[in-house]
Amino acid sequence: MFFTFIYRLFTFFYVCAIHAAALFVPKAALWVKGRRQIWQTIAQSMAALPPTGKRVWVHCASLGEFEQGRPIIETLKQQVNGVQIILTFYSPSGFEVRKNYPFADAVFYLPPDSPRNAQRWLAAVKPTLAVFVKYEFWLFYLSALHGANIPVALVSAIFRPNQAFFRWYGIGFRRVLRYYRGIFVQDRRSVALLCSIGVNQTILAPDTRFDRVLATASQAINIPIAANFAAGRRVVVCGSTWTKDEQLLQQVMLQAPPDVCFMIAPHEVTPMRLTQLKSLLAGMPVVWYSTAHHQTPAKIADAKVMVIDNVGMLAQLYGYGTFAYVGGGFGAGIHNVLEAAVFGLPVFFGPAHHKFIEAVQLVQLGGAFVVHNAEQLSQTLFTLLANEEALRKASGICKQYVHENKGGTAIIMQNLMGWLSG
């Protein structure tokens, strides 16, 4: 079939391109290194697991998708006695952070999609059920699952009219969608789009991240260094920032009044990125989280900026904030705004946000603000600082929005439990 041929050709050249990039790009090098001897790793890990009647394979592209799959994984572990979770990632940014995730019985890189790899994977893992998160449409893996009569769900999905499924050339892509037993989508537009091409196994369920961030907020932990830094001041928590975000923020920091301080948690904490950030912040009173325990409380409290040079704390740090700036909006797309919104933080981000329905809706409601430059961010931020009523209103909008959209995990679980027992 022509579509299958083109797909195989594309995946072949994609893998070749990553191997070539691995000579120069650290992330690509991790992608390649992680898949060396992957079948031996899979065989050894699976052999070490006890026999079980229920085994669920959950696949996430990267760390953001993992946060959407996480509530399902942890609910399965709570509700299904003896269930085993096999977690896979496509990207190093997901695998390297979550390779020791305690609720997964095994964590792997997903081998490249091919007919042989798909059959070999199913033979090794023997899943009872598969769950793909958001944008995962691997033709041969889905075809193999379908052929083996293993139910597979796509969760927290969003569809848009410009995707290949809805174009004149999309017949091959549409076939892929029919391999899913159920497609759980975040909005009614996605339901309508899928129905327009004859894909009717759709179920409306809010993004599972709403449930995840509510659970995180309810289990907030004390972080003494952050509390000391924030005490008595208004804090702008800048999460998952990139260089363009930080350049914009640096201009705002120079204009901010003394009672406003900034926490910056860069998206990547590689030595190169941290060196860039250090250079950008030169001349400002800065404290680095990794060395803050060597500083006196007074020294920490005097700093204008705290750099979070580790991974995994951001969701809890939003609890110390007054505002949030979420990075990525001057690149491929913004990161998770719900982690900030659940704490009632008005959220700022750059223009690349239209693919994220929660960001679009929060802007429409008045809880989030799109900024195109440092001047616009300063003006909006300082206006809210000077108007307590406007600040309370924006904060309340964010909290209410998250609470009104909870419950997606329960809808998905109701269906998954039926498929597991079927």
C-alpha positions as CSV (number, residue, x, y, z in Angstrom):
1,M,0.0,0.0,0.0
2,F,1.3,3.4,-1.0
3,F,0.7,5.0,2.5
4,T,2.5,2.2,4.2
5,F,5.4,2.5,1.9
6,I,5.7,6.3,2.4
7,Y,5.3,5.8,6.2
8,R,8.1,3.2,6.3
9,L,10.3,5.5,4.2
10,F,9.7,8.4,6.5
11,T,10.4,6.5,9.7
12,F,13.6,5.0,8.2
13,F,15.0,8.4,7.2
14,Y,13.9,9.9,10.5
15,V,15.9,7.3,12.5
16,C,18.9,7.9,10.2
17,A,18.6,11.7,10.8
18,I,18.6,11.2,14.5
19,H,21.7,9.0,14.3
20,A,23.4,11.7,12.3
21,A,22.3,14.4,14.7
22,A,23.7,12.4,17.6
23,L,27.2,13.4,16.6
24,F,26.4,17.0,17.5
25,V,23.2,17.1,19.6
26,P,23.2,15.7,23.2
27,K,19.5,15.0,23.2
28,A,19.8,13.0,19.9
29,A,22.8,11.2,21.4
30,L,20.6,10.1,24.4
31,W,17.9,8.9,22.0
32,V,20.4,6.6,20.2
33,K,22.2,5.5,23.3
34,G,19.0,4.6,25.0
35,R,18.0,2.2,22.2
36,R,21.3,0.3,22.0
37,Q,20.7,-3.3,23.0
38,I,17.1,-2.3,23.7
39,W,15.7,-5.8,23.1
40,Q,18.2,-7.3,25.5
41,T,17.1,-4.8,28.1
42,I,13.5,-5.5,27.5
43,A,13.9,-9.2,27.7
44,Q,15.9,-9.0,30.9
45,S,13.4,-6.7,32.6
46,M,10.3,-8.6,31.5
47,A,11.9,-11.9,32.7
48,A,12.3,-10.4,36.1
49,L,8.6,-9.6,36.5
50,P,6.3,-12.1,38.1
51,P,3.5,-13.7,36.0
52,T,0.4,-11.6,36.0
53,G,-3.1,-11.6,34.6
54,K,-3.2,-7.9,33.9
55,R,-0.4,-5.9,32.2
56,V,-1.0,-2.4,30.8
57,W,1.3,-0.7,28.4
58,V,1.3,3.1,28.7
59,H,3.2,5.1,26.0
60,C,4.0,8.8,26.2
61,A,6.1,10.8,23.8
62,S,7.8,12.9,26.5
63,L,7.5,14.4,29.9
64,G,4.4,16.6,29.2
65,E,2.4,13.6,27.9
66,F,3.6,11.6,30.9
67,E,1.8,14.1,33.2
68,Q,-1.4,13.3,31.3
69,G,-0.9,9.6,31.6
70,R,0.2,9.7,35.2
71,P,-3.3,9.9,36.8
72,I,-4.4,6.9,34.8
73,I,-1.3,4.9,35.8
74,E,-1.7,5.6,39.5
75,T,-5.4,5.0,39.5
76,L,-4.8,1.6,37.8
77,K,-2.3,0.7,40.5
78,Q,-4.8,1.6,43.2
79,Q,-7.9,-0.1,41.7
80,V,-6.5,-3.2,39.9
81,N,-5.0,-5.8,42.1
82,G,-1.6,-7.0,40.8
83,V,-1.7,-4.9,37.6
84,Q,1.7,-4.3,36.0
85,I,2.5,-1.1,34.2
86,I,4.9,-1.1,31.3
87,L,5.8,2.6,30.6
88,T,7.5,3.7,27.4
89,F,8.8,7.0,26.1
90,Y,9.9,8.2,22.7
91,S,12.0,11.2,23.9
92,P,14.9,11.3,26.3
93,S,13.4,14.3,28.1
94,G,10.7,11.9,29.3
95,F,12.7,8.7,29.9
96,E,15.7,10.3,31.6
97,V,13.5,12.0,34.2
98,R,11.0,9.2,34.8
99,K,13.1,6.0,34.3
100,N,12.8,5.3,38.0
101,Y,9.1,6.1,38.3
102,P,7.9,4.0,41.2
103,F,4.4,3.2,39.9
104,A,5.8,1.6,36.7
105,D,7.0,-2.0,36.8
106,A,9.3,-1.4,33.9
107,V,10.3,1.7,31.9
108,F,11.8,1.6,28.4
109,Y,12.5,3.7,25.3
110,L,10.1,2.7,22.6
111,P,11.9,0.9,19.7
112,P,11.4,2.6,16.3
113,D,8.1,1.8,14.7
114,S,8.3,-1.1,12.2
115,P,6.3,-4.3,11.5
116,R,9.1,-6.5,13.0
117,N,9.6,-4.3,16.1
118,A,5.9,-4.1,16.8
119,Q,5.5,-7.9,16.7
120,R,8.6,-8.4,18.7
121,W,7.4,-5.9,21.3
122,L,4.0,-7.6,21.8
123,A,5.7,-11.0,22.1
124,A,8.0,-9.7,24.8
125,V,5.6,-7.5,26.8
126,K,2.3,-9.4,26.3
127,P,0.1,-6.4,27.2
128,T,-3.6,-6.9,28.2
129,L,-4.4,-3.3,27.3
130,A,-2.5,-0.4,25.8
131,V,-2.9,3.4,26.5
132,F,-1.3,6.0,24.2
133,V,-1.3,9.6,25.3
134,K,-2.4,12.6,23.3
135,Y,-0.6,12.5,19.9
136,E,0.7,8.9,19.5
137,F,-0.2,7.4,16.1
138,W,2.4,4.7,15.5
139,L,1.0,2.7,12.5
140,F,2.7,-0.6,13.0
141,Y,2.3,-0.8,16.8
142,L,-1.3,0.1,16.4
143,S,-1.8,-2.4,13.6
144,A,-0.2,-5.2,15.7
145,L,-2.3,-4.4,18.7
146,H,-5.4,-4.4,16.6
147,G,-4.5,-7.7,14.9
148,A,-3.9,-9.3,18.3
149,N,-7.3,-8.0,19.6
150,I,-5.6,-6.0,22.3
151,P,-7.7,-2.9,23.2
152,V,-5.8,0.3,22.8
153,A,-7.0,3.8,24.0
154,L,-5.8,7.2,23.0
155,V,-6.3,9.6,26.0
156,S,-6.2,13.4,26.5
157,A,-6.3,13.9,22.7
158,I,-7.0,17.0,20.8
159,F,-7.7,17.2,17.0
160,R,-7.6,20.3,14.8
161,P,-8.9,20.8,11.2
162,N,-5.3,21.3,9.8
163,Q,-4.2,17.8,10.8
164,A,-3.6,15.3,8.1
165,F,-6.6,13.1,9.1
166,F,-8.9,15.8,7.8
167,R,-7.2,16.6,4.5
168,W,-7.8,15.2,1.1
169,Y,-4.6,13.1,1.3
170,G,-5.4,11.8,4.8
171,I,-7.1,8.4,4.0
172,G,-4.1,6.5,5.2
173,F,-3.9,8.5,8.4
174,R,-7.6,8.0,9.0
175,R,-7.1,4.2,8.9
176,V,-4.7,4.5,11.9
177,L,-7.4,6.1,14.0
178,R,-9.7,3.1,13.5
179,Y,-7.3,0.9,15.4
180,Y,-8.2,2.5,18.7
181,R,-10.9,0.9,20.8
182,G,-11.6,4.3,22.2
183,I,-10.4,7.9,21.6
184,F,-10.8,10.2,24.7
185,V,-10.8,13.8,23.5
186,Q,-10.7,17.0,25.5
187,D,-13.2,19.1,23.6
188,R,-16.4,18.8,21.5
189,R,-14.7,20.2,18.4
190,S,-12.5,17.1,18.3
191,V,-15.6,14.8,18.6
192,A,-17.2,16.6,15.7
193,L,-14.0,16.4,13.6
194,L,-13.6,12.7,14.1
195,C,-17.3,12.0,13.5
196,S,-17.0,13.9,10.2
197,I,-14.5,11.3,8.9
198,G,-16.4,8.3,10.3
199,V,-14.4,7.8,13.5
200,N,-17.1,7.3,16.0
201,Q,-15.4,5.6,19.0
202,T,-14.9,9.0,20.6
203,I,-15.5,9.8,24.3
204,L,-15.5,13.3,25.7
205,A,-13.2,13.5,28.8
206,P,-11.4,16.5,30.2
207,D,-7.6,16.5,30.2
208,T,-6.4,14.2,33.0
209,R,-3.9,16.9,34.0
210,F,-6.7,18.7,35.8
211,D,-7.0,15.8,38.1
212,R,-3.2,15.6,38.4
213,V,-2.6,19.2,39.4
214,L,-5.5,19.2,41.9
215,A,-3.9,16.2,43.6
216,T,-0.5,17.9,43.6
217,A,-2.0,21.1,45.1
218,S,-3.8,19.1,47.8
219,Q,-0.5,17.5,48.8
220,A,1.6,20.6,48.8
221,I,4.9,20.2,50.7
222,N,7.0,22.8,52.5
223,I,10.2,23.9,50.8
224,P,12.0,25.9,53.4
225,I,14.5,27.6,51.0
226,A,11.7,28.7,48.7
227,A,9.6,29.9,51.7
228,N,12.5,32.0,53.0
229,F,13.1,33.5,49.5
230,A,9.4,34.3,49.0
231,A,8.6,35.6,52.5
232,G,6.8,39.0,52.5
233,R,7.2,39.5,48.7
234,R,5.2,39.0,45.5
235,V,6.8,36.1,43.6
236,V,6.8,35.6,39.8
237,V,7.4,31.8,39.3
238,C,8.9,31.4,35.8
239,G,8.5,27.7,34.8
240,S,10.0,25.7,32.0
241,T,11.8,28.8,30.5
242,W,13.9,28.9,27.3
243,T,16.5,31.5,26.3
244,K,14.0,33.8,24.6
245,D,11.8,33.7,27.7
246,E,14.7,34.5,30.0
247,Q,15.9,37.4,27.8
248,L,12.4,38.9,28.1
249,L,12.2,38.3,31.8
250,Q,15.6,39.9,32.4
251,Q,14.3,43.2,31.2
252,V,11.2,42.9,33.4
253,M,13.4,42.1,36.5
254,L,15.3,45.3,36.1
255,Q,12.1,47.3,36.2
256,A,10.3,45.4,39.0
257,P,9.8,47.1,42.4
258,P,11.8,45.8,45.4
259,D,8.9,43.7,46.8
260,V,8.7,41.6,43.6
261,C,11.1,38.7,43.1
262,F,11.5,35.9,40.6
263,M,12.0,32.2,40.7
264,I,13.3,30.8,37.4
265,A,13.1,27.0,36.6
266,P,14.6,26.5,33.2
267,H,13.2,23.8,31.0
268,E,16.7,22.2,30.6
269,V,19.3,22.3,33.4
270,T,22.3,21.3,31.3
271,P,25.6,22.9,32.2
272,M,25.4,24.9,28.9
273,R,21.9,26.3,29.7
274,L,22.8,27.2,33.3
275,T,26.0,29.0,32.1
276,Q,23.9,31.0,29.6
277,L,21.5,31.9,32.4
278,K,24.3,32.9,34.8
279,S,25.7,35.2,32.1
280,L,22.2,36.8,31.5
281,L,21.7,37.4,35.2
282,A,25.1,38.8,35.9
283,G,25.0,41.9,38.1
284,M,21.7,40.9,39.7
285,P,21.4,39.5,43.3
286,V,20.9,35.8,42.4
287,V,20.8,32.7,44.6
288,W,21.0,29.2,43.1
289,Y,18.8,26.6,44.7
290,S,21.5,23.9,44.7
291,T,23.8,26.1,46.8
292,A,21.2,28.0,48.8
293,H,21.6,25.8,51.8
294,H,25.1,27.2,52.3
295,Q,23.6,30.8,52.4
296,T,22.3,32.6,55.4
297,P,18.5,33.2,55.5
298,A,19.2,36.9,55.1
299,K,21.3,36.4,52.0
300,I,18.5,34.3,50.4
301,A,15.9,36.9,51.3
302,D,18.0,39.7,49.7
303,A,18.2,38.0,46.4
304,K,16.0,39.2,43.5
305,V,16.2,36.0,41.6
306,M,16.3,32.3,42.6
307,V,17.4,29.9,39.9
308,I,16.0,26.3,40.3
309,D,18.8,24.3,38.9
310,N,17.2,20.9,39.3
311,V,14.2,19.0,37.9
312,G,11.0,17.9,39.6
313,M,10.2,20.8,42.0
314,L,8.3,23.2,39.7
315,A,4.8,22.0,40.4
316,Q,5.2,22.6,44.1
317,L,7.1,25.9,43.7
318,Y,4.0,27.5,42.1
319,G,2.5,27.3,45.6
320,Y,4.8,30.1,46.6
321,G,3.9,32.4,43.7
322,T,1.7,35.4,43.1
323,F,2.1,35.2,39.3
324,A,3.4,32.6,36.9
325,Y,5.2,33.0,33.6
326,V,5.2,29.7,31.6
327,G,7.9,29.3,29.0
328,G,8.0,28.0,25.5
329,G,5.7,30.6,24.0
330,F,8.4,32.0,21.8
331,G,9.3,28.6,20.4
332,A,7.5,25.4,19.6
333,G,4.7,25.9,22.2
334,I,4.1,26.6,25.9
335,H,4.5,24.2,28.7
336,N,2.0,23.2,31.5
337,V,-0.1,26.2,32.6
338,L,-2.4,24.1,34.8
339,E,0.3,23.5,37.4
340,A,0.3,27.3,38.0
341,A,-3.5,27.9,37.6
342,V,-4.5,25.4,40.2
343,F,-2.8,27.6,42.8
344,G,-4.7,30.6,41.6
345,L,-1.7,32.2,39.8
346,P,-2.5,34.5,36.9
347,V,-0.5,33.1,34.0
348,F,1.7,34.9,31.4
349,F,3.1,33.2,28.3
350,G,4.3,34.0,24.8
351,P,2.2,33.9,21.5
352,A,2.8,30.2,20.7
353,H,-0.1,28.9,22.8
354,H,-2.9,28.2,20.3
355,K,-2.4,24.4,20.3
356,F,-3.2,24.3,24.0
357,I,-6.9,24.5,24.7
358,E,-6.5,25.3,28.4
359,A,-4.3,28.3,27.6
360,V,-6.7,29.6,24.9
361,Q,-9.7,29.2,27.3
362,L,-7.9,30.9,30.2
363,V,-7.0,33.8,28.0
364,Q,-10.7,34.1,27.0
365,L,-11.8,34.0,30.6
366,G,-9.3,36.5,31.8
367,G,-7.0,34.3,34.0
368,A,-4.1,34.2,31.5
369,F,-2.3,36.8,29.4
370,V,-0.4,36.6,26.2
371,V,2.7,38.8,25.9
372,H,4.7,39.5,22.9
373,N,7.6,41.5,24.4
374,A,9.0,42.7,27.7
375,E,7.1,46.0,27.7
376,Q,3.8,44.2,27.4
377,L,4.6,41.8,30.2
378,S,5.8,44.7,32.5
379,Q,2.7,46.7,31.8
380,T,0.2,43.8,32.5
381,L,2.1,42.5,35.5
382,F,2.5,45.9,37.2
383,T,-1.2,46.8,36.4
384,L,-2.3,43.7,38.3
385,L,0.1,44.4,41.1
386,A,-1.5,47.9,41.5
387,N,-5.1,46.6,41.4
388,E,-5.8,44.0,44.1
389,E,-9.4,43.5,42.9
390,A,-8.2,42.7,39.4
391,L,-5.6,40.4,40.8
392,R,-8.1,38.5,43.0
393,K,-10.5,38.2,40.0
394,A,-7.8,36.7,37.7
395,S,-6.7,34.3,40.5
396,G,-10.2,33.1,41.1
397,I,-10.8,32.5,37.4
398,C,-7.8,30.2,37.3
399,K,-8.8,28.2,40.3
400,Q,-12.4,27.9,39.2
401,Y,-11.3,26.8,35.7
402,V,-9.3,23.9,37.1
403,H,-12.0,22.7,39.4
404,E,-14.7,22.9,36.8
405,N,-12.7,20.6,34.4
406,K,-11.8,17.8,36.8
407,G,-13.0,14.3,36.4
408,G,-11.4,13.1,33.1
409,T,-9.5,10.3,34.8
410,A,-12.8,8.8,36.2
411,I,-14.4,8.8,32.7
412,I,-11.4,7.1,31.2
413,M,-11.0,4.6,34.0
414,Q,-14.7,3.5,33.7
415,N,-14.0,2.4,30.1
416,L,-10.5,0.9,30.8
417,M,-11.8,-1.2,33.6
418,G,-14.4,-2.7,31.3
419,W,-11.8,-3.5,28.7
420,L,-9.5,-5.1,31.3
421,S,-12.2,-7.4,32.6
422,G,-13.6,-8.2,29.2
